[in-house]
């Protein structure tokens, strides 16, 4: 009986330290003895010292503050406060998850910290409302997709859309879609499946939270999917930029460098134009999404070349003005 109790004592001690201690909240040897006695475990100052030594040998980062009454706390954890804060905020920002799923995931993340640390994270995150409907089937869908990728098989699913009355309807008359799943990724707080559509010979980005009745089928994954370089397609897929690839030159105000780097990365070619502006050269997808990005900066970014992109931008502006006048 004492052997079992000793094993339980070690686990209880580990859990108590993880949940209650950090650098700002330390516990003494006597505190731990009292806790273990409350747990109906045989404990003394020596057993606590021995148990802590075992936990340290097993890789638990328990810091000892030397004094007349030694005190202890968990030092380095698998995840620190900034990392958990980032993860919690990412979960809360997702429109793919239901509020119930969000709360459960956040609670799991916070349990990786001490109680006082978890309170700090709660105070610093927004708990923003979910403006999306969220999906109850999301976990199931992700599981089926992951299984199919690992088994090198295709998936089949139905896709949910909304009509003009905000009613949920199945697209494609309810017919199923078959894809070779390649990978999943997050963009703009939504979760997507990248899948190869062999009928259309293209890669589709599909909202995972809108996939219904997803299942793995017996058909083997399309071998062409393995040859696709997704890094070259992501900008087009997630910017809704499905037009032709074109090299453009833009003239930008100096204060637009941050926006340019956010859009194109630090590897875009840039050089000075005037004292107040610079040029940038980059291959883009000629599309409404790119034009909208240029427009949103209020004239601080101008398209210089090629003429086809300049004309495309002007045509979009004229079409929008014409539509406004019709109202």
Secondary structure, DSSP 8 states (H G I E B T S, - for coil): -HHHHHHHHHHHHHHHHHHH-BTTB-EEHHHHHHHHHHTT----HHHHHHHHHHHHHTT--EEEE-SSS-EEEE-S-SS-HHHHHHHHHHHHH-SSS-HHHHHHHHHHHHTTS-HHHHHHHHHHS------S---TTHHHHHHHHHHHHHHTEEEEEEEEEE-TTS-EEESGGG--EEEEEEEEEEETTEEEEEEEETTTTEEEEEEGGGEEEEEEEEEE--GGGGG--GGGTHHHHHTT--S-EEEEEEEEEGGGHHHHHHHH-TTSEEEEEETTEEEEEEEEE-SHHHHHHHHTTTTSEEEEE-HHHHHHHHHHHHHHHHHHHH-
